[in-house]
Amino acid sequence: MRIAIIDIAQTDRTRLLEACARWALKHPTQPFIETFSEAETFLHAWRARQFDLVIVDCALGTERGGLNLVRTMREHNDDTAVVLTSQTPVYALEGYDVGAVGYPLKPVSLTRLRDTLDRVVHSRLIDSSQEPIRLSAQGLELLLELRSVALVQAHNHYVDLLFSNGREIRVRKSFSSIREALCDLGPFFQSARGVLVNLSYVKSLDSSSFILFNGRSAPISKANLREARERYTAFILAPGNETS
């Protein structure tokens, strides 16, 4: 689990970091926590890697700096859990409009923050029907939400994972181990050697590839083309899976 704390006030960042660190000591996933003092620095990191929880000040130096940052994330289809902190309750309604899971007032109650962290883990990462998959990437231990994986592609001794929000990470893991973990838990289909596609994120298919909603394509081997068409047709005709 990766947590980001964004606040221009060093005292507030330190308080939140210490609270999260104490909570992490008792948590089996051993979260990795990063702090940021400005929106741009965070957005640079956000574009490069996936976060599971973002704790951000509503104002962040301007009237709605933190809220605008979260709106940017939502515009890119990022459904990361967000906790908005503030000196005032005036932005609470806007906070819930952007899908915040919490809106603690400063100084943030450490007990309330720990309760929020527990709730996020249980509701978003440890779904009752889907256990998260643990992988190592760039020297970090990550817990990945299976439903957010759109495409898996093998490259030599590594595997590239493309997420629904467009982000991509490379992990040193065998393709077969990831395939086994995913195929039993969702509508994944191996379209070619070393290629695994989540049908939930497929927009269409042509004579040689699946086209994903983000514009990326996934190759379909000639041997798998007929089954790919059958599987995709069955998927979109299933109740609740119709595509627009």
Secondary structure, DSSP 8 states (H G I E B T S, - for coil): -EEEEE-S-HHHHHHHHHHHHHHHHT-TT--EEEEESSHHHHHHHHHHS--SEEEEESSTTSTTHHHHHHHHHHHTT---EEEEEBSSGGGHHHHHHTT-SB--BSS--HHHHHHHHHHHIIIIISBTTB--EEEEETTEEEEE-GGGEEEEEEETTEEEEEETTS-EEEE-S-HHHHHHHHHTTS-EEEEETTEEEEGGGEEEE-SSEEEETTS-EEE--GGGHHHHHHHHHHHHHSTT----
